[in-house]
Amino acid sequence: MGVDWLTAHDPEDIVALGHPLPTRSASLGRPAWGDVQNIAVDNGDKPHAIDRYLAHPDVAQHIGRAATL
């Protein structure tokens, strides 16, 4: 049993470059990172703020589920 990978990104976050992880590798023809779920979040005027990423309901729920395994 494991936890699916979740990537959260704010399109305005210059550090994250606003891009989700690829879910498939074109050269391999299979998932590049395993089971990846990408979600875009809006961190408002602080796009790189970790507290805003962690407070996003989808991110917090995923962390909560993983912590109880």
N, C-alpha and C positions, 0 to 999 in steps of 0.2 A: 504494500500500500504506500502511496506517495501523495504528493501534493502537486497539482498542476501549476505551472509557472504562470504568474500574473505580472504583467508589465503595465504600469500606469505612466502616462506621459502627458504633460501639458504642451500643446502645440506651440506655446509661446516660450517654453523653457529652452533657452539657447544651449544649455549644457546637454540636455537630452536630445537636442536637435529636432525636437518635435516629431520624431519618427518612431513608430512602433517596431518591435522586433519582427522580422519576417517569420511567418508561420510555416513556410515551405522553402526549401532550398532548390533553386532552379537547377543547379548542377547535379544534385543528388536525387531530386524527384521525390523527396520525403520531408517530413518535418525537420526544420533546421535546428530547432531548440526543444524538441519534444512537444508536449501539449502546451501551447502558448495561448494565453488569453490576453489580448491587448485592450486597454481601455484608455480613452482620452478623458482627462479631467481639466477643469478650469480652476486654476489656483489664483485667479484674479490678478491683483497688482504685484504678487510675489510668485511668479511661475515656477521658481526652483525651490520653494519653501517645503522642506520635508514634513513639517507639521501639517501642512495643507494636503499633501499627498496622503499621509497616514490617516487624516480625518475624513477622507472621502469615504462615503458609505460602502462602496464596492470593495475598496482596498481594505478597510477595517474588517469587513465581514470575512474576506479571504484570509487575512492574518488570524482572525479569531478561530476560524475552522482549522487552520494549520496548527495553531497552538494547542488544540485539544486532541490531536491525534496521538 
